[in-house]
Each structure stands twice: as structure tokens, then as C-alpha cells.
């Protein structure tokens, strides 16, 4: 599912748009016990309450594809005959109305998920969407539809103790203490099945969501989809930089990495400006071209490709937004930490002065110490600075 398809479904999670009639679920404690079961008719509750339930489900469509939203692909064997795929299809085909199927699903999640010392709320909804046709101009025809997309969305929300709060009571024109209770926090995990690929049903895929890109809860992925969890974004970043470091060896310089990051940020920015709904991906050959522009030798580029194939797989594609922190550029030494706007990272220069390596930054104007403006004093006479060298 690309970003446009995700957004198209996300817009349905409003009381006047959704086809979800019931919300099913259960409230689970840290001992893997069901405290209570949820069976809510959205038509029978106040609109504000309805919006809160739908908001928990809508969060599953949040985040960046490839980082928070992960594509799960079933093997042909799983689609043909497997317990995990059969259960998901049964949930969808029954529109969640079969209590035995729901219970089987609940128990699968409860047995696998290890909450971090807190209770959680598990919610299920089933929506049927009359997919509008799109004309040659790309505009949708709200009155025309030739297919119905029926899907299940699952949201898992941590439940936290709510502290006492002051609440304004209009009749008394006074703030009074509100009651304490347990609050369903923002959705942390969830999935959509089947996928909405090419604006059509794809029972071979599912979309998995994790609020924390560094914690996909592989135990839940294994239980629901019987597949190995993909690398998290932090893992991809670590493996990528490890492959660079190992393949370049002693030639892995500050200037090289700074240029690689700058070129990747340019690709990310161009992709955003093009508004391409597909996530940005680079083949190993394209990544090698980035390294070439960064001054990396052919020998080291070949070593890098071999390292990536070994660590990411033979058909590896790299996601630049997972490889660097495009909004952050930090340089750390044992004594000093520099946090620089990535747009200006090129202003940091490497020098060797009197045989010692330095990182230099311009200090012509606007210098502050703990918020206090100061000027930078320089001796009236100074020796000419040595030429720039690699650190």
C-alpha cells in the first residue's frame, strides 16, 4: 500500500464516512487475562464516543511507510493453506460477527504479546468500502464504483491509570476534581487485512503498524503472520553504517560520511517535493552511485555492495529515510557534542593544525553562550591557517 492508498482509507474513519457498524475487542491485563469484552454498536453511542473509538483504529494508518507501516507478504503456500491466513480471512468474511472466530483471534494475540507491565485494549473493526472509480484526469467519481473493498482493522492500545484532574463545572463556575480512572492511550500496534493495493483487494498482503519504529514486537508478527519481522529502521541504519565502515576501512572519513548524508537528504527532499506516494527506495547500484559522488573508490564501492548483500539480502533495496536522520546532524567527540541543522552541515570543516585534528565551525556572527550574545575575540596578528586536510 502506498501513501495515497493509506490516506484514502484513513479518511473513512469519521462517523459520517465509515462503514464500520460494530467495534469488537477485549481489555487484557498483564497476566494475559481478559478483564472484559467489548461489543459496541457505533449507532447506539454518542458521536464523541464514536469518534474516540474510530480514532484508535485510524491511528493504524499513521506514520511513514517502511518505518511505522510495514508491508507483510504471505507466501503462496500460506495463502493456499495455512492457519494464520485462514483465520484472517475468516475474520473478514464473517465481518467479525462470529464470536468463536473472534475469540480464537483474541487468544492468539494474548498468548503472543508481551505488554510492558501495563494492561491493553484490543479493538477490531470491519469496513466495506465502495471504491470510487478514477477517471483519466485522476479525479474520483463518487457515484461510480465497480468493486467493494472489505477489510479488518485491528488496534492495540496501552491502558494507563488516569490521575486526578481539575474539570471546569459550568453550572458552578468552578473547577472541581474529576474522577480517576483508566485511559486507553494512543494506538501502539495494529494491522489492516487484506491490503488495499492498486486500490483493490490483495489477500496476499497485510499492512502492519507500530508506533515505535524501533520496536515492531516480532512476537506478534510471528503469531499473526508466521513470518520473520523485517529489520526495524534503527537496525537498518546501524547495518548500513556498519557496511560503510567495514568496506571503507581506514578511508571512512568524516568528509565522506557527511557527503553521503547530504546526498541522501537531497534525494529524500526531491522525493517529497515530487509527492510520489510510493516510498523512496534505492537499489545497491543506485547507492553505489551515491558513494561514487562522495569520492569512494570503485574497490570500496564493490566491497560495500557485497557487505549489503550479506546483511540485507541479495535483492536488497535501501530506504534512505531509514538510513539517516534527515532532520538531524550530530557530531560527538569524547569532550564535545555539536548539533547542527543538516542543511548547514557542510560548514563544519576538518583541519590539522600543529599536528592535531580539529573540526572547525564559522563564528563570524550570532554567537551565543547559554543564550547570551558574545563576540569572538581573535588576536590582531595570527599565522596563516594551514590548508584544509582530511581528518
TORKOL-4160 file (C-alpha; in steps of 0.2 Angstrom, whole numbers, padded with zeros to 4 digits, m for minus):
391
<pt num="1" X="0000" Y="0000" Z="0000"/>
<pt num="2" X="0007" Y="0017" Z="m0005"/>
<pt num="3" X="0004" Y="0033" Z="0004"/>
<pt num="4" X="m0011" Y="0038" Z="m0007"/>
<pt num="5" X="m0020" Y="0022" Z="m0004"/>
<pt num="6" X="m0017" Y="0023" Z="0015"/>
<pt num="7" X="m0024" Y="0041" Z="0016"/>
<pt num="8" X="m0039" Y="0035" Z="0005"/>
<pt num="9" X="m0044" Y="0023" Z="0019"/>
<pt num="10" X="m0039" Y="0034" Z="0033"/>
<pt num="11" X="m0051" Y="0047" Z="0028"/>
<pt num="12" X="m0065" Y="0035" Z="0031"/>
<pt num="13" X="m0063" Y="0035" Z="0050"/>
<pt num="14" X="m0076" Y="0048" Z="0053"/>
<pt num="15" X="m0094" Y="0044" Z="0060"/>
<pt num="16" X="m0102" Y="0050" Z="0043"/>
<pt num="17" X="m0090" Y="0041" Z="0032"/>
<pt num="18" X="m0086" Y="0024" Z="0040"/>
<pt num="19" X="m0094" Y="0008" Z="0035"/>
<pt num="20" X="m0090" Y="0000" Z="0052"/>
<pt num="21" X="m0106" Y="m0004" Z="0062"/>
<pt num="22" X="m0098" Y="m0013" Z="0077"/>
<pt num="23" X="m0082" Y="m0012" Z="0087"/>
<pt num="24" X="m0077" Y="m0028" Z="0095"/>
<pt num="25" X="m0062" Y="m0031" Z="0107"/>
<pt num="26" X="m0056" Y="m0035" Z="0124"/>
<pt num="27" X="m0047" Y="m0027" Z="0139"/>
<pt num="28" X="m0032" Y="m0038" Z="0144"/>
<pt num="29" X="m0021" Y="m0037" Z="0159"/>
<pt num="30" X="m0003" Y="m0040" Z="0161"/>
<pt num="31" X="m0007" Y="m0058" Z="0167"/>
<pt num="32" X="m0014" Y="m0062" Z="0149"/>
<pt num="33" X="m0032" Y="m0062" Z="0157"/>
<pt num="34" X="m0047" Y="m0054" Z="0148"/>
<pt num="35" X="m0054" Y="m0042" Z="0161"/>
<pt num="36" X="m0069" Y="m0038" Z="0149"/>
<pt num="37" X="m0075" Y="m0040" Z="0131"/>
<pt num="38" X="m0081" Y="m0025" Z="0120"/>
<pt num="39" X="m0096" Y="m0026" Z="0109"/>
<pt num="40" X="m0101" Y="m0008" Z="0104"/>
<pt num="41" X="m0114" Y="m0003" Z="0091"/>
<pt num="42" X="m0107" Y="0014" Z="0084"/>
<pt num="43" X="m0125" Y="0019" Z="0081"/>
<pt num="44" X="m0130" Y="0017" Z="0099"/>
<pt num="45" X="m0117" Y="0028" Z="0107"/>
<pt num="46" X="m0114" Y="0047" Z="0107"/>
<pt num="47" X="m0105" Y="0054" Z="0092"/>
<pt num="48" X="m0090" Y="0060" Z="0103"/>
<pt num="49" X="m0088" Y="0042" Z="0110"/>
<pt num="50" X="m0089" Y="0035" Z="0092"/>
<pt num="51" X="m0075" Y="0047" Z="0086"/>
<pt num="52" X="m0064" Y="0041" Z="0100"/>
<pt num="53" X="m0066" Y="0023" Z="0095"/>
<pt num="54" X="m0063" Y="0027" Z="0077"/>
<pt num="55" X="m0048" Y="0037" Z="0081"/>
<pt num="56" X="m0040" Y="0022" Z="0089"/>
<pt num="57" X="m0042" Y="0012" Z="0073"/>
<pt num="58" X="m0037" Y="0026" Z="0062"/>
<pt num="59" X="m0020" Y="0028" Z="0070"/>
<pt num="60" X="m0016" Y="0011" Z="0062"/>
<pt num="61" X="m0015" Y="0021" Z="0046"/>
<pt num="62" X="m0002" Y="0033" Z="0053"/>
<pt num="63" X="0017" Y="0035" Z="0051"/>
<pt num="64" X="0029" Y="0033" Z="0037"/>
<pt num="65" X="0028" Y="0018" Z="0025"/>
<pt num="66" X="0043" Y="0007" Z="0028"/>
<pt num="67" X="0046" Y="0014" Z="0045"/>
<pt num="68" X="0030" Y="0013" Z="0055"/>
<pt num="69" X="0019" Y="0005" Z="0042"/>
<pt num="70" X="0027" Y="m0012" Z="0037"/>
<pt num="71" X="0021" Y="m0022" Z="0022"/>
<pt num="72" X="0018" Y="m0041" Z="0027"/>
<pt num="73" X="0019" Y="m0053" Z="0012"/>
<pt num="74" X="0012" Y="m0070" Z="0013"/>
<pt num="75" X="0020" Y="m0084" Z="0004"/>
<pt num="76" X="0009" Y="m0093" Z="m0010"/>
<pt num="77" X="0009" Y="m0108" Z="0002"/>
<pt num="78" X="0002" Y="m0098" Z="0016"/>
<pt num="79" X="m0012" Y="m0091" Z="0005"/>
<pt num="80" X="m0016" Y="m0108" Z="m0001"/>
<pt num="81" X="m0017" Y="m0117" Z="0016"/>
<pt num="82" X="m0011" Y="m0110" Z="0032"/>
<pt num="83" X="m0020" Y="m0107" Z="0049"/>
<pt num="84" X="m0014" Y="m0089" Z="0050"/>
<pt num="85" X="m0021" Y="m0084" Z="0033"/>
<pt num="86" X="m0036" Y="m0094" Z="0036"/>
<pt num="87" X="m0040" Y="m0085" Z="0052"/>
<pt num="88" X="m0038" Y="m0068" Z="0045"/>
<pt num="89" X="m0049" Y="m0072" Z="0030"/>
<pt num="90" X="m0062" Y="m0079" Z="0042"/>
<pt num="91" X="m0062" Y="m0063" Z="0052"/>
<pt num="92" X="m0065" Y="m0053" Z="0036"/>
<pt num="93" X="m0078" Y="m0065" Z="0028"/>
<pt num="94" X="m0088" Y="m0065" Z="0044"/>
<pt num="95" X="m0087" Y="m0046" Z="0046"/>
<pt num="96" X="m0081" Y="m0050" Z="0064"/>
<pt num="97" X="m0099" Y="m0057" Z="0068"/>
<pt num="98" X="m0093" Y="m0075" Z="0073"/>
<pt num="99" X="m0089" Y="m0075" Z="0091"/>
<pt num="100" X="m0079" Y="m0091" Z="0090"/>
<pt num="101" X="m0068" Y="m0084" Z="0077"/>
<pt num="102" X="m0065" Y="m0068" Z="0087"/>
<pt num="103" X="m0061" Y="m0077" Z="0102"/>
<pt num="104" X="m0048" Y="m0088" Z="0093"/>
<pt num="105" X="m0040" Y="m0072" Z="0086"/>
<pt num="106" X="m0040" Y="m0064" Z="0104"/>
<pt num="107" X="m0032" Y="m0079" Z="0111"/>
<pt num="108" X="m0018" Y="m0079" Z="0098"/>
<pt num="109" X="m0014" Y="m0061" Z="0102"/>
<pt num="110" X="m0015" Y="m0063" Z="0120"/>
<pt num="111" X="m0004" Y="m0078" Z="0121"/>
<pt num="112" X="0010" Y="m0070" Z="0110"/>
<pt num="113" X="0010" Y="m0051" Z="0115"/>
<pt num="114" X="0021" Y="m0047" Z="0130"/>
<pt num="115" X="0015" Y="m0030" Z="0136"/>
<pt num="116" X="0027" Y="m0018" Z="0145"/>
<pt num="117" X="0019" Y="m0020" Z="0163"/>
<pt num="118" X="0003" Y="m0012" Z="0158"/>
<pt num="119" X="m0014" Y="m0018" Z="0153"/>
<pt num="120" X="m0020" Y="m0015" Z="0135"/>
<pt num="121" X="m0036" Y="m0013" Z="0124"/>
<pt num="122" X="m0038" Y="m0024" Z="0109"/>
<pt num="123" X="m0050" Y="m0017" Z="0096"/>
<pt num="124" X="m0057" Y="m0024" Z="0080"/>
<pt num="125" X="m0067" Y="m0016" Z="0066"/>
<pt num="126" X="m0073" Y="m0022" Z="0049"/>
<pt num="127" X="m0077" Y="m0009" Z="0035"/>
<pt num="128" X="m0084" Y="m0011" Z="0017"/>
<pt num="129" X="m0079" Y="0002" Z="0005"/>
<pt num="130" X="m0087" Y="0005" Z="m0012"/>
<pt num="131" X="m0071" Y="0011" Z="m0021"/>
<pt num="132" X="m0075" Y="0025" Z="m0032"/>
<pt num="133" X="m0068" Y="0024" Z="m0050"/>
<pt num="134" X="m0055" Y="0036" Z="m0056"/>
<pt num="135" X="m0055" Y="0045" Z="m0072"/>
<pt num="136" X="m0041" Y="0048" Z="m0084"/>
<pt num="137" X="m0038" Y="0065" Z="m0075"/>
<pt num="138" X="m0036" Y="0056" Z="m0059"/>
<pt num="139" X="m0052" Y="0063" Z="m0051"/>
<pt num="140" X="m0063" Y="0051" Z="m0042"/>
<pt num="141" X="m0081" Y="0048" Z="m0047"/>
<pt num="142" X="m0091" Y="0047" Z="m0031"/>
<pt num="143" X="m0106" Y="0040" Z="m0040"/>
<pt num="144" X="m0097" Y="0026" Z="m0049"/>
<pt num="145" X="m0090" Y="0010" Z="m0041"/>
<pt num="146" X="m0086" Y="m0007" Z="m0048"/>
<pt num="147" X="m0079" Y="m0015" Z="m0033"/>
<pt num="148" X="m0081" Y="m0016" Z="m0014"/>
<pt num="149" X="m0066" Y="m0017" Z="m0003"/>
<pt num="150" X="m0070" Y="m0026" Z="0014"/>
<pt num="151" X="m0056" Y="m0026" Z="0027"/>
<pt num="152" X="m0052" Y="m0029" Z="0045"/>
<pt num="153" X="m0043" Y="m0016" Z="0055"/>
<pt num="154" X="m0035" Y="m0021" Z="0072"/>
<pt num="155" X="m0028" Y="m0008" Z="0085"/>
<pt num="156" X="m0019" Y="m0012" Z="0101"/>
<pt num="157" X="m0019" Y="0002" Z="0114"/>
<pt num="158" X="m0010" Y="0003" Z="0131"/>
<pt num="159" X="m0021" Y="0007" Z="0145"/>
<pt num="160" X="m0014" Y="0019" Z="0158"/>
<pt num="161" X="m0020" Y="0025" Z="0175"/>
<pt num="162" X="m0028" Y="0042" Z="0174"/>
<pt num="163" X="m0023" Y="0054" Z="0188"/>
<pt num="164" X="m0035" Y="0066" Z="0196"/>
<pt num="165" X="m0038" Y="0081" Z="0186"/>
<pt num="166" X="m0047" Y="0098" Z="0188"/>
<pt num="167" X="m0063" Y="0099" Z="0177"/>
<pt num="168" X="m0072" Y="0115" Z="0175"/>
<pt num="169" X="m0091" Y="0114" Z="0180"/>
<pt num="170" X="m0100" Y="0127" Z="0171"/>
<pt num="171" X="m0115" Y="0127" Z="0182"/>
<pt num="172" X="m0105" Y="0131" Z="0197"/>
<pt num="173" X="m0092" Y="0142" Z="0188"/>
<pt num="174" X="m0079" Y="0132" Z="0197"/>
<pt num="175" X="m0065" Y="0119" Z="0194"/>
<pt num="176" X="m0068" Y="0103" Z="0203"/>
<pt num="177" X="m0058" Y="0087" Z="0204"/>
<pt num="178" X="m0063" Y="0074" Z="0191"/>
<pt num="179" X="m0064" Y="0056" Z="0195"/>
<pt num="180" X="m0048" Y="0045" Z="0192"/>
<pt num="181" X="m0049" Y="0030" Z="0180"/>
<pt num="182" X="m0040" Y="0020" Z="0167"/>
<pt num="183" X="m0037" Y="0028" Z="0150"/>
<pt num="184" X="m0035" Y="0020" Z="0133"/>
<pt num="185" X="m0019" Y="0029" Z="0126"/>
<pt num="186" X="m0014" Y="0031" Z="0108"/>
<pt num="187" X="m0013" Y="0015" Z="0097"/>
<pt num="188" X="0004" Y="0007" Z="0098"/>
<pt num="189" X="0001" Y="m0008" Z="0087"/>
<pt num="190" X="m0011" Y="m0014" Z="0074"/>
<pt num="191" X="m0014" Y="m0020" Z="0056"/>
<pt num="192" X="m0025" Y="m0020" Z="0041"/>
<pt num="193" X="m0030" Y="m0036" Z="0031"/>
<pt num="194" X="m0031" Y="m0038" Z="0017"/>
<pt num="195" X="m0020" Y="m0024" Z="0009"/>
<pt num="196" X="m0028" Y="m0011" Z="m0002"/>
<pt num="197" X="m0015" Y="m0012" Z="m0017"/>
<pt num="198" X="m0019" Y="m0003" Z="m0033"/>
<pt num="199" X="m0035" Y="0002" Z="m0025"/>
<pt num="200" X="m0040" Y="m0016" Z="m0025"/>
<pt num="201" X="m0041" Y="m0031" Z="m0013"/>
<pt num="202" X="m0024" Y="m0040" Z="m0011"/>
<pt num="203" X="m0026" Y="m0055" Z="0001"/>
<pt num="204" X="m0008" Y="m0059" Z="m0001"/>
<pt num="205" X="m0003" Y="m0044" Z="0009"/>
<pt num="206" X="m0006" Y="m0035" Z="0025"/>
<pt num="207" X="m0001" Y="m0018" Z="0032"/>
<pt num="208" X="0007" Y="m0019" Z="0050"/>
<pt num="209" X="0008" Y="m0004" Z="0061"/>
<pt num="210" X="0020" Y="0000" Z="0075"/>
<pt num="211" X="0020" Y="0017" Z="0083"/>
<pt num="212" X="0038" Y="0014" Z="0088"/>
<pt num="213" X="0049" Y="0010" Z="0073"/>
<pt num="214" X="0062" Y="0003" Z="0084"/>
<pt num="215" X="0050" Y="m0010" Z="0092"/>
<pt num="216" X="0040" Y="m0020" Z="0080"/>
<pt num="217" X="0035" Y="m0033" Z="0093"/>
<pt num="218" X="0041" Y="m0048" Z="0082"/>
<pt num="219" X="0032" Y="m0060" Z="0093"/>
<pt num="220" X="0016" Y="m0053" Z="0087"/>
<pt num="221" X="0021" Y="m0053" Z="0069"/>
<pt num="222" X="0026" Y="m0071" Z="0071"/>
<pt num="223" X="0010" Y="m0076" Z="0079"/>
<pt num="224" X="m0002" Y="m0067" Z="0067"/>
<pt num="225" X="0008" Y="m0069" Z="0051"/>
<pt num="226" X="0020" Y="m0083" Z="0054"/>
<pt num="227" X="0034" Y="m0073" Z="0046"/>
<pt num="228" X="0050" Y="m0065" Z="0052"/>
<pt num="229" X="0049" Y="m0047" Z="0057"/>
<pt num="230" X="0058" Y="m0036" Z="0045"/>
<pt num="231" X="0073" Y="m0025" Z="0051"/>
<pt num="232" X="0067" Y="m0010" Z="0061"/>
<pt num="233" X="0073" Y="0007" Z="0055"/>
<pt num="234" X="0086" Y="0009" Z="0068"/>
<pt num="235" X="0093" Y="m0008" Z="0064"/>
<pt num="236" X="0093" Y="m0003" Z="0045"/>
<pt num="237" X="0103" Y="0012" Z="0050"/>
<pt num="238" X="0115" Y="0003" Z="0061"/>
<pt num="239" X="0118" Y="m0011" Z="0047"/>
<pt num="240" X="0120" Y="0002" Z="0034"/>
<pt num="241" X="0134" Y="0012" Z="0043"/>
<pt num="242" X="0142" Y="m0004" Z="0048"/>
<pt num="243" X="0143" Y="m0009" Z="0030"/>
<pt num="244" X="0151" Y="0008" Z="0025"/>
<pt num="245" X="0163" Y="0007" Z="0040"/>
<pt num="246" X="0169" Y="m0011" Z="0036"/>
<pt num="247" X="0170" Y="m0009" Z="0017"/>
<pt num="248" X="0180" Y="0008" Z="0018"/>
<pt num="249" X="0191" Y="0004" Z="0032"/>
<pt num="250" X="0204" Y="0017" Z="0036"/>
<pt num="251" X="0196" Y="0028" Z="0022"/>
<pt num="252" X="0180" Y="0030" Z="0031"/>
<pt num="253" X="0182" Y="0049" Z="0034"/>
<pt num="254" X="0171" Y="0062" Z="0041"/>
<pt num="255" X="0170" Y="0071" Z="0025"/>
<pt num="256" X="0164" Y="0055" Z="0016"/>
<pt num="257" X="0150" Y="0052" Z="0028"/>
<pt num="258" X="0145" Y="0070" Z="0028"/>
<pt num="259" X="0144" Y="0070" Z="0009"/>
<pt num="260" X="0134" Y="0053" Z="0009"/>
<pt num="261" X="0121" Y="0060" Z="0021"/>
<pt num="262" X="0120" Y="0076" Z="0011"/>
<pt num="263" X="0116" Y="0067" Z="m0005"/>
<pt num="264" X="0104" Y="0056" Z="0003"/>
<pt num="265" X="0095" Y="0071" Z="0011"/>
<pt num="266" X="0094" Y="0078" Z="m0006"/>
<pt num="267" X="0086" Y="0063" Z="m0013"/>
<pt num="268" X="0073" Y="0062" Z="0001"/>
<pt num="269" X="0069" Y="0081" Z="m0001"/>
<pt num="270" X="0067" Y="0078" Z="m0020"/>
<pt num="271" X="0055" Y="0063" Z="m0017"/>
<pt num="272" X="0045" Y="0074" Z="m0005"/>
<pt num="273" X="0043" Y="0088" Z="m0017"/>
<pt num="274" X="0038" Y="0076" Z="m0031"/>
<pt num="275" X="0024" Y="0070" Z="m0020"/>
<pt num="276" X="0027" Y="0052" Z="m0025"/>
<pt num="277" X="0016" Y="0041" Z="m0015"/>
<pt num="278" X="0027" Y="0026" Z="m0016"/>
<pt num="279" X="0041" Y="0025" Z="m0003"/>
<pt num="280" X="0058" Y="0031" Z="m0008"/>
<pt num="281" X="0070" Y="0016" Z="m0012"/>
<pt num="282" X="0087" Y="0014" Z="m0019"/>
<pt num="283" X="0095" Y="m0001" Z="m0027"/>
<pt num="284" X="0113" Y="m0006" Z="m0022"/>
<pt num="285" X="0118" Y="0001" Z="m0039"/>
<pt num="286" X="0110" Y="0017" Z="m0036"/>
<pt num="287" X="0118" Y="0018" Z="m0018"/>
<pt num="288" X="0135" Y="0014" Z="m0026"/>
<pt num="289" X="0132" Y="0029" Z="m0037"/>
<pt num="290" X="0129" Y="0040" Z="m0022"/>
<pt num="291" X="0146" Y="0033" Z="m0015"/>
<pt num="292" X="0155" Y="0037" Z="m0031"/>
<pt num="293" X="0149" Y="0055" Z="m0030"/>
<pt num="294" X="0155" Y="0055" Z="m0012"/>
<pt num="295" X="0173" Y="0051" Z="m0018"/>
<pt num="296" X="0173" Y="0032" Z="m0013"/>
<pt num="297" X="0184" Y="0022" Z="m0024"/>
<pt num="298" X="0177" Y="0008" Z="m0035"/>
<pt num="299" X="0186" Y="m0005" Z="m0025"/>
<pt num="300" X="0177" Y="0001" Z="m0009"/>
<pt num="301" X="0160" Y="0003" Z="m0018"/>
<pt num="302" X="0161" Y="m0016" Z="m0023"/>
<pt num="303" X="0165" Y="m0020" Z="m0005"/>
<pt num="304" X="0151" Y="m0010" Z="0001"/>
<pt num="305" X="0139" Y="m0019" Z="m0011"/>
<pt num="306" X="0145" Y="m0036" Z="m0005"/>
<pt num="307" X="0143" Y="m0031" Z="0013"/>
<pt num="308" X="0125" Y="m0025" Z="0010"/>
<pt num="309" X="0120" Y="m0041" Z="0000"/>
<pt num="310" X="0127" Y="m0051" Z="0015"/>
<pt num="311" X="0117" Y="m0041" Z="0028"/>
<pt num="312" X="0102" Y="m0035" Z="0019"/>
<pt num="313" X="0100" Y="m0050" Z="0006"/>
<pt num="314" X="0104" Y="m0052" Z="m0012"/>
<pt num="315" X="0089" Y="m0042" Z="m0018"/>
<pt num="316" X="0092" Y="m0028" Z="m0006"/>
<pt num="317" X="0084" Y="m0011" Z="m0008"/>
<pt num="318" X="0088" Y="0003" Z="0004"/>
<pt num="319" X="0076" Y="0015" Z="0011"/>
<pt num="320" X="0086" Y="0032" Z="0013"/>
<pt num="321" X="0073" Y="0039" Z="0026"/>
<pt num="322" X="0078" Y="0024" Z="0037"/>
<pt num="323" X="0097" Y="0025" Z="0034"/>
<pt num="324" X="0099" Y="0043" Z="0040"/>
<pt num="325" X="0091" Y="0055" Z="0052"/>
<pt num="326" X="0087" Y="0068" Z="0039"/>
<pt num="327" X="0081" Y="0082" Z="0051"/>
<pt num="328" X="0097" Y="0080" Z="0062"/>
<pt num="329" X="0116" Y="0080" Z="0061"/>
<pt num="330" X="0125" Y="0077" Z="0076"/>
<pt num="331" X="0144" Y="0076" Z="0079"/>
<pt num="332" X="0151" Y="0069" Z="0095"/>
<pt num="333" X="0169" Y="0068" Z="0102"/>
<pt num="334" X="0173" Y="0062" Z="0120"/>
<pt num="335" X="0173" Y="0081" Z="0126"/>
<pt num="336" X="0161" Y="0090" Z="0114"/>
<pt num="337" X="0144" Y="0087" Z="0106"/>
<pt num="338" X="0139" Y="0098" Z="0091"/>
<pt num="339" X="0120" Y="0098" Z="0085"/>
<pt num="340" X="0119" Y="0106" Z="0068"/>
<pt num="341" X="0105" Y="0109" Z="0056"/>
<pt num="342" X="0108" Y="0096" Z="0042"/>
<pt num="343" X="0106" Y="0110" Z="0029"/>
<pt num="344" X="0122" Y="0118" Z="0036"/>
<pt num="345" X="0132" Y="0103" Z="0040"/>
<pt num="346" X="0144" Y="0107" Z="0025"/>
<pt num="347" X="0150" Y="0122" Z="0036"/>
<pt num="348" X="0159" Y="0110" Z="0048"/>
<pt num="349" X="0177" Y="0109" Z="0041"/>
<pt num="350" X="0191" Y="0097" Z="0046"/>
<pt num="351" X="0208" Y="0103" Z="0049"/>
<pt num="352" X="0225" Y="0098" Z="0055"/>
<pt num="353" X="0234" Y="0112" Z="0065"/>
<pt num="354" X="0250" Y="0109" Z="0073"/>
<pt num="355" X="0249" Y="0091" Z="0070"/>
<pt num="356" X="0232" Y="0090" Z="0079"/>
<pt num="357" X="0215" Y="0086" Z="0071"/>
<pt num="358" X="0201" Y="0099" Z="0073"/>
<pt num="359" X="0183" Y="0101" Z="0067"/>
<pt num="360" X="0180" Y="0120" Z="0064"/>
<pt num="361" X="0164" Y="0130" Z="0063"/>
<pt num="362" X="0162" Y="0148" Z="0057"/>
<pt num="363" X="0159" Y="0160" Z="0071"/>
<pt num="364" X="0158" Y="0177" Z="0062"/>
<pt num="365" X="0142" Y="0182" Z="0070"/>
<pt num="366" X="0127" Y="0177" Z="0080"/>
<pt num="367" X="0137" Y="0168" Z="0093"/>
<pt num="368" X="0129" Y="0164" Z="0110"/>
<pt num="369" X="0134" Y="0156" Z="0126"/>
<pt num="370" X="0119" Y="0149" Z="0136"/>
<pt num="371" X="0108" Y="0162" Z="0127"/>
<pt num="372" X="0120" Y="0176" Z="0130"/>
<pt num="373" X="0126" Y="0185" Z="0114"/>
<pt num="374" X="0145" Y="0187" Z="0114"/>
<pt num="375" X="0159" Y="0192" Z="0101"/>
<pt num="376" X="0173" Y="0180" Z="0097"/>
<pt num="377" X="0190" Y="0188" Z="0101"/>
<pt num="378" X="0204" Y="0185" Z="0088"/>
<pt num="379" X="0222" Y="0190" Z="0090"/>
<pt num="380" X="0227" Y="0205" Z="0079"/>
<pt num="381" X="0241" Y="0195" Z="0072"/>
<pt num="382" X="0239" Y="0177" Z="0068"/>
<pt num="383" X="0249" Y="0165" Z="0057"/>
<pt num="384" X="0240" Y="0160" Z="0041"/>
<pt num="385" X="0230" Y="0144" Z="0044"/>
<pt num="386" X="0236" Y="0128" Z="0036"/>
<pt num="387" X="0227" Y="0122" Z="0021"/>
<pt num="388" X="0212" Y="0110" Z="0024"/>
<pt num="389" X="0216" Y="0092" Z="0026"/>
<pt num="390" X="0206" Y="0077" Z="0029"/>
<pt num="391" X="0204" Y="0072" Z="0047"/>
